[in-house]
């Protein structure tokens, strides 16, 4: 399921519900069908997202043993999983721009997307 984030300050942002759920929880919001991040909530939201990105960076740097994946014979190169901090970058940029222009961010999904049980 896709979640659409919109703001008058930026272009629309689409993301999968699992990533949107994680980011909304980090900024203190519930993963409901519709919601809003007000201008007043943006500074704390940004600080939480930046802290998450820094923590992920330190964890990644701290791992001394990197797994080496075998290269399959179909020409696909091994790659690292994309972390949440990388996936959060467009959302962080949206928050920064919306905060500068003092415009709220609204999200909408086809339905509520709470954690799977």
N, C-alpha and C positions, 0 to 999 in steps of 0.2 A: 504494500500500500504506500502511496506517496502522500507526503505532507507538503502543502504549499505555504511558504512564508511570504507575506507581502508588506510593503511599506511605500509611502509616497516618496521616500528619500532614495530608494534603490529599486533595482530590477527585482522581479520575483525570484525566489529561491525554492527549488524542489529538492526534497531528500526522502530517502526511505524511512519508514516509520521507526525502525529499530535505532537508527542514528538520531532521528528527531526526538525519540523518547529519551535517549541518554542525555542529549544536550539540554532538553527542557528540564529534566530532573536536576542537572548540574546548576541551572539558573533558578531553580526553585519553583518551577511550574509543573502542573499536572498535565499528562498527555491526553487531553480531551479533544473532542472533535473540533472545537473552536476555542481560541484564546487570544490574549493580547499581552504584549510586553510594553509597558508604559515607559515614557522617557525617564521617569524617576527610578525605574527598576533596571535601567540599562547599565549604569555604573557598577552596581554590585554584580550583575550578570556577567559583565566583561571581566571583572576581577576573578570571579569563580572559573570562567573559561580559561583565562590566562594561567591561573594556578593549576588547573587540570593539565594544560599543555606542558607546563614546566615540570610537573610531577612525572608525566609520561616520558618526557625527555630524559630526566634523571634516571628513571627506571631502565630506559633503553640503553643509556650510556653505562649503567652499572652492570649490565649483563656482560660478563667477560667472555663467555663461551657463546659464539654464534653458530647456529645450526647451518650446516651446508647441505642444501638440498641437491639431489642428483639432477642433472640436466636431462629431461626426457628427450627421446630421439625424434620428436616431432618439431623441434626447433623452438620450443618455448623455454625462455630463460627463467631461472628461479628468481623469485622476488620476495620481499618481505611483506608481511601483512600491513595494510594501511591502518594506522592507528587513529583513534578517535580525535586526537589533537590535529591531525592532518585534515580529517573530514570536517572538523569544526571551523576551519579557516574561512570559508565563504560566509558562514553564520557570524563569525566574529567581525568580519569586514562589514557585513550588513548592520550589525549592532552599532559599530563605530560611526558609520555614515548616518544612520537614523538618529543617533545621539547628537551628532554635530548639527543636523538639521532640525532637531527637536520634533521628530515624527515617530509615532508608535509603530510597532511591528505586530501584525496580526497573522495567526496561522489558521489553517483550515485543512481538515482531513475528511474522508468519506464517513468516518465513524471514530469513536474513541479508540485509542490504541494503547491500552494499559499493558503491562508486562504479561507475557504468556505464562500460563500456569502449567 
